[in-house]
Amino acid sequence: MKRFLFTILVVALFLLSGNAVAQSNLKFGHINGQELLSLMPERDSAEIKLRAYGNDLSEQIEELHVEYNTKVQSYMQRRNTLSEAIREARERELTELQQRIQEFEATAQQDYQRMQGEIMRPLIEKADAAIKKVAKQQGFLYIFDVSVGSVVYFSEASIDILPLVKKELGIK
């Protein structure tokens, strides 16, 4: 029994010391991915394209609202002089137009998000490639993106690789 306990103790000490040696060689890093993206020069042209697309969608939505408001005002001015059948038809028309506007707004929002993904994808891929390249060159085991909110804590031993990635991308 003593021999068994001694063996377990020796194995445990071996594992603990091996684990300590392995941990001393581990390198952990972190980066603020959103800050990196905001520093990339391509970000400005991407935001201009996205803003133009969003403005176009907003103008179309505004045109639909103007059309709707004009029809509502026209209906309200003449509603007392309209026959019951015509009044019901106009009310149905206004309700349908309002529904079309709501559907268009939902579709426009989805289209904007899709366009945002398409426009930002090349920047994200470029940043990701630079982060991976720096991590491999510098021998990091893990790189955490602190901008996504999932990292609760990182110690002083964790290295901020933003300066290294900026250098890799040629950002001053």
Secondary structure as a PSIPRED ss2 file (coil, helix, strand):
# PSIPRED VFORMAT (PSIPRED V4.0)

   1 M C   1.000  0.000  0.000
   2 K H   0.000  1.000  0.000
   3 R H   0.000  1.000  0.000
   4 F H   0.000  1.000  0.000
   5 L H   0.000  1.000  0.000
   6 F H   0.000  1.000  0.000
   7 T H   0.000  1.000  0.000
   8 I H   0.000  1.000  0.000
   9 L H   0.000  1.000  0.000
  10 V H   0.000  1.000  0.000
  11 V H   0.000  1.000  0.000
  12 A H   0.000  1.000  0.000
  13 L H   0.000  1.000  0.000
  14 F H   0.000  1.000  0.000
  15 L H   0.000  1.000  0.000
  16 L H   0.000  1.000  0.000
  17 S H   0.000  1.000  0.000
  18 G H   0.000  1.000  0.000
  19 N H   0.000  1.000  0.000
  20 A H   0.000  1.000  0.000
  21 V H   0.000  1.000  0.000
  22 A H   0.000  1.000  0.000
  23 Q H   0.000  1.000  0.000
  24 S H   0.000  1.000  0.000
  25 N C   1.000  0.000  0.000
  26 L C   1.000  0.000  0.000
  27 K C   1.000  0.000  0.000
  28 F E   0.000  0.000  1.000
  29 G E   0.000  0.000  1.000
  30 H E   0.000  0.000  1.000
  31 I E   0.000  0.000  1.000
  32 N C   1.000  0.000  0.000
  33 G H   0.000  1.000  0.000
  34 Q H   0.000  1.000  0.000
  35 E H   0.000  1.000  0.000
  36 L H   0.000  1.000  0.000
  37 L H   0.000  1.000  0.000
  38 S H   0.000  1.000  0.000
  39 L H   0.000  1.000  0.000
  40 M C   1.000  0.000  0.000
  41 P C   1.000  0.000  0.000
  42 E H   0.000  1.000  0.000
  43 R H   0.000  1.000  0.000
  44 D H   0.000  1.000  0.000
  45 S H   0.000  1.000  0.000
  46 A H   0.000  1.000  0.000
  47 E H   0.000  1.000  0.000
  48 I H   0.000  1.000  0.000
  49 K H   0.000  1.000  0.000
  50 L H   0.000  1.000  0.000
  51 R H   0.000  1.000  0.000
  52 A H   0.000  1.000  0.000
  53 Y H   0.000  1.000  0.000
  54 G H   0.000  1.000  0.000
  55 N H   0.000  1.000  0.000
  56 D H   0.000  1.000  0.000
  57 L H   0.000  1.000  0.000
  58 S H   0.000  1.000  0.000
  59 E H   0.000  1.000  0.000
  60 Q H   0.000  1.000  0.000
  61 I H   0.000  1.000  0.000
  62 E H   0.000  1.000  0.000
  63 E H   0.000  1.000  0.000
  64 L H   0.000  1.000  0.000
  65 H H   0.000  1.000  0.000
  66 V H   0.000  1.000  0.000
  67 E H   0.000  1.000  0.000
  68 Y H   0.000  1.000  0.000
  69 N H   0.000  1.000  0.000
  70 T H   0.000  1.000  0.000
  71 K H   0.000  1.000  0.000
  72 V H   0.000  1.000  0.000
  73 Q H   0.000  1.000  0.000
  74 S H   0.000  1.000  0.000
  75 Y H   0.000  1.000  0.000
  76 M H   0.000  1.000  0.000
  77 Q H   0.000  1.000  0.000
  78 R H   0.000  1.000  0.000
  79 R H   0.000  1.000  0.000
  80 N H   0.000  1.000  0.000
  81 T H   0.000  1.000  0.000
  82 L C   1.000  0.000  0.000
  83 S C   1.000  0.000  0.000
  84 E H   0.000  1.000  0.000
  85 A H   0.000  1.000  0.000
  86 I H   0.000  1.000  0.000
  87 R H   0.000  1.000  0.000
  88 E H   0.000  1.000  0.000
  89 A H   0.000  1.000  0.000
  90 R H   0.000  1.000  0.000
  91 E H   0.000  1.000  0.000
  92 R H   0.000  1.000  0.000
  93 E H   0.000  1.000  0.000
  94 L H   0.000  1.000  0.000
  95 T H   0.000  1.000  0.000
  96 E H   0.000  1.000  0.000
  97 L H   0.000  1.000  0.000
  98 Q H   0.000  1.000  0.000
  99 Q H   0.000  1.000  0.000
 100 R H   0.000  1.000  0.000
 101 I H   0.000  1.000  0.000
 102 Q H   0.000  1.000  0.000
 103 E H   0.000  1.000  0.000
 104 F H   0.000  1.000  0.000
 105 E H   0.000  1.000  0.000
 106 A H   0.000  1.000  0.000
 107 T H   0.000  1.000  0.000
 108 A H   0.000  1.000  0.000
 109 Q H   0.000  1.000  0.000
 110 Q H   0.000  1.000  0.000
 111 D H   0.000  1.000  0.000
 112 Y H   0.000  1.000  0.000
 113 Q H   0.000  1.000  0.000
 114 R H   0.000  1.000  0.000
 115 M H   0.000  1.000  0.000
 116 Q H   0.000  1.000  0.000
 117 G H   0.000  1.000  0.000
 118 E H   0.000  1.000  0.000
 119 I H   0.000  1.000  0.000
 120 M H   0.000  1.000  0.000
 121 R H   0.000  1.000  0.000
 122 P H   0.000  1.000  0.000
 123 L H   0.000  1.000  0.000
 124 I H   0.000  1.000  0.000
 125 E H   0.000  1.000  0.000
 126 K H   0.000  1.000  0.000
 127 A H   0.000  1.000  0.000
 128 D H   0.000  1.000  0.000
 129 A H   0.000  1.000  0.000
 130 A H   0.000  1.000  0.000
 131 I H   0.000  1.000  0.000
 132 K H   0.000  1.000  0.000
 133 K H   0.000  1.000  0.000
 134 V H   0.000  1.000  0.000
 135 A H   0.000  1.000  0.000
 136 K H   0.000  1.000  0.000
 137 Q H   0.000  1.000  0.000
 138 Q H   0.000  1.000  0.000
 139 G C   1.000  0.000  0.000
 140 F C   1.000  0.000  0.000
 141 L C   1.000  0.000  0.000
 142 Y E   0.000  0.000  1.000
 143 I E   0.000  0.000  1.000
 144 F E   0.000  0.000  1.000
 145 D E   0.000  0.000  1.000
 146 V H   0.000  1.000  0.000
 147 S H   0.000  1.000  0.000
 148 V H   0.000  1.000  0.000
 149 G C   1.000  0.000  0.000
 150 S C   1.000  0.000  0.000
 151 V C   1.000  0.000  0.000
 152 V C   1.000  0.000  0.000
 153 Y C   1.000  0.000  0.000
 154 F C   1.000  0.000  0.000
 155 S C   1.000  0.000  0.000
 156 E C   1.000  0.000  0.000
 157 A C   1.000  0.000  0.000
 158 S C   1.000  0.000  0.000
 159 I E   0.000  0.000  1.000
 160 D E   0.000  0.000  1.000
 161 I C   1.000  0.000  0.000
 162 L H   0.000  1.000  0.000
 163 P H   0.000  1.000  0.000
 164 L H   0.000  1.000  0.000
 165 V H   0.000  1.000  0.000
 166 K H   0.000  1.000  0.000
 167 K H   0.000  1.000  0.000
 168 E H   0.000  1.000  0.000
 169 L H   0.000  1.000  0.000
 170 G C   1.000  0.000  0.000
 171 I C   1.000  0.000  0.000
 172 K C   1.000  0.000  0.000
